[in-house]
């Protein structure tokens, strides 16, 4: 079993960062309003994900991406994506 750290882009033009063992199922829960934190931020777009072999690494990456330095890194490596999304 593996773990995914993922980034969603919401209609309020903010990011949601999380991790899951089943990315497809988790994204479906987000898009159908079954996740409280993103329920009112739909529609959502999956704009990035990373695969990890163990939970500790996936959770550490999630925590980093939610930090100031992590947010800066996200903006840097997804700058073309954000341009396409017309922020």
Protein Blocks (a to p, Z undefined) as FASTA:
>chain_A
ZZdddddddfkopacddddfblmlmmmmmmnopafklmmmcccddfbdcddfbfklmmmm
mmmmmmmklmmmmmmmmmmmmmmnoZZ
